[in-house]
Amino acid sequence: MAISVTSACPESTINELGIRQWPIWTCEPSTFPWTYAEQETCLLLEGEVSVTPEGGKPVHFGAGDLVVFSAGISCIWEVHRAVRKHYRFG
């Protein structure tokens, strides 16, 4: 699947991946297109989002969710509530 969501990401996974050391990205409510040149893994600290892959159905996620976007997908981001997330590419 192009987008996978682990709801209520376990603390053990956060520690194992070292997520708290990853950079933080923020975004106010907005809608924009995005294409992933490489895989992204992110943990939402705040916010609520719907991401619709090209030709697919919307995927909803929010605070506490670990999300993995596959390399090569194009999608539309809809940020419903301001986002603050840790992220890592590759």
N, C-alpha and C positions, 0 to 999 in steps of 0.2 A: 504494500500500500504506500502511496506517496506521502501520506501524513499519518503518523501514529501518535496516539495520546495515551499516556498513563495518568489516570486521574488520581489525585491525592498521592503524588509521588512519595514513596517511602523515604524516611530519613536515611536509611542505610544506603539507598541508591545515591542520594545527594552527597553523602560522605564518600562513597566509593568512587564516584566520578569527579570529586573535587569541585563541584558546581559553585560553591561559595567563592572560589577564587577566579571564576570566569568574569569577563566584563559584563557591565549592565547597560541595557538599551532601554530607552523610554520613548513613548509615543502618546500623543493626545488623541482623542477620538477623531477618526478620519477613515477614508477609504482610498486604497491605492493598489496598483498592480505590482507584483514582485515575481522575479524568476530566480530560482536557486541554482547558482553555478556549481555549488558543492553542498553536501549534506549540512544541515543545521540542526543542532540539538539545543533546546532551550527549556528553562524552568520559569514559569510565570510566577512572579512574586505578588503582583497586583494586576487587576484588569480583567476584561472579558473581550473575547475576540471570536469572529467567524472567519474562516479562510476557505475559499471556494477554489479548488483546483480546476484548471481549464478542462471543460467537459465532464466535471464531476459534481458531487453534492457538497454542500457546506459542511465543514468540520468545526464544531464549537469547542472552545476550551477557555479556562480561566485560571485564577490564582491557585497555586498548588499543583498544577498539571505540568508534567514533563512531556514535551512535544518534539518529535523528530520529523523533519522535512527531508524527503529524498532529493538528491542532486538531480537537476534537470527539470523540475516541475515549475510550471508557471501558474500563478494563482492571483486572486484578488483578496486582499486583507481588508476586513471591516472591523475596526477597533471601536467597540461599543462603549467601553469604559477604559480610561487611561491605563496604559500598559507600562509595567516595569518588569524586566526579565533579565535573567542571566542567560548568556548564549555562548555557543562555541560552533565554529565552522570546521568542517573536515571530519 
